[in-house]
């Protein structure tokens, strides 16, 4: 089991010694000030309050609101330009390019590998079991010392399943590195978030996003939640004003209306199950995997053909055939009832 000292000893030395950029606005916050510090335009020329001003670099008011909703502290939250920013910063914080590596459990979300490669960080790949569960013993016995961060996507994209909590905890307690649990789809799922475990495991970083259940993909807002010392390193290396004023305003409004996402989550989950039923009646759909997300993974007779047929009919789904364990699989995001109906009607016309 790692201590917070073990965890912070994994931070790259250049980042430990880094003197971060000190933004003008970071030094002085509050209302009714004469702000002549940040070389902004003093005139509010556009139809949005404060759009001529840089946002609070640490987004404190929003963090306090999120912290009270989640029962954690504001210092345990990092807000990023989408959760993809958190993924990138975690790698840059803990992995020495050309030396250290990350671990992933395939098939999974593609950005972990892409981000690692951009940063010249190696990727150690572990295969999920046939039921898409993680083999913790296999991982713990084989993982090399150079792996600093393991990424667990839960629920997993593109397979849609959740990992057992005892498997996640086994990795958290026995792996000598950081464990990122990416909960982008957690709001659609029956299991609880592992956020409550951040005090038990200092090597745990939970990633969440406002892009899915909260319907704010266009605003680009994601979270990393962890021990405050880990979060302080992410804050140290992020761009000073990484989340824009309009996005933060949208987030504030959304957080005041929590019942709205709740209602749409229910609708998406019930549409998902209806769509699954209908897909399974099609002769060329061999299997639709159980999903705890807002998408379905379906094994088909010919994924390439179905994918291009749908494209010709103006419907975009993802062909996941090139992913391990996903031959001839397509991934379909649950749409509106009308969109799902058009999808099914269109598929019914395909002879395969
Ligand atoms: N994690 C997972 C598992 C995802 O599927 C996605 C988006 N498809 C993200 C993270 C990134 O989300 P965002 O950057 O919009 O927060």
Boltz pocket constraint, residues with backbone or C-beta under 6 A from the ligand:
constraints:
  - pocket:
      binder: B
      contacts: [[A, 81], [A, 82], [A, 83], [A, 84], [A, 85], [A, 109], [A, 153], [A, 155], [A, 157], [A, 182], [A, 184], [A, 185], [A, 208], [A, 209], [A, 210], [A, 211], [A, 217], [A, 220], [A, 221], [A, 222]]
      max_distance: 6.0
